[in-house]
Amino acid sequence: MKKNITVGKTLVLALTVTFTLVLSGCGSNSTTGQTTPTTASSTPASNNVTSPSKVITDFKYYTADQLKQAIEKKTPLKIVDIQVETEYKAHHIQGVIPTYAYPVKTDEEKAKVAKVLPELKTSQDQIVVICPKGAGGAKNTYQYLADQGIAESRLFILENGQAGWPYAELLAK
């Protein structure tokens, strides 16, 4: 009899945990490496600097193939390049918005990104951040843009950054 009660309690606990996870949506909303167009937030953009939002740990990415397809299809998006000026001049994708802000850690570097905020806020297009390797600097920029009121649903990082871009035909000459 004791065994049946223990099994019953275990079953009730398992069902409770499962139900709780289903209701709370334990999974992540973003995908890594695979992106699909998302609907931008309908919240009006503000030009005021906002206080820091939550710390983002689950970043969304565009692969080089996905970005190439979006460019070729003329999908509306903003591509923000944060490479330092010498790297930008050596190689950058056509049509990007240069900031020369890498690695977007200091107030001075963040101010460089802030200069393009009005253009980003007046649009509801997705934003793809390009840094040298698609890592720390891009994540810093993503976080900074979110902190400034850009909807996370619009933010993406180019996977492997400029260093991983294999399409020479789409580089500015």
PyMOL commands that set and color helices and strands:
alter all, ss='L'
color gray80, all
select helices_A, chain A and resi 2-24+64-72+85-90+107-114+117-121+136-147+152-154+162-164+168-170
alter helices_A, ss='H'
color red, helices_A
select strands_A, chain A and resi 61-62+77-81+97-98+126-130+155-158
alter strands_A, ss='S'
color yellow, strands_A
deselect
rebuild
show_as cartoon
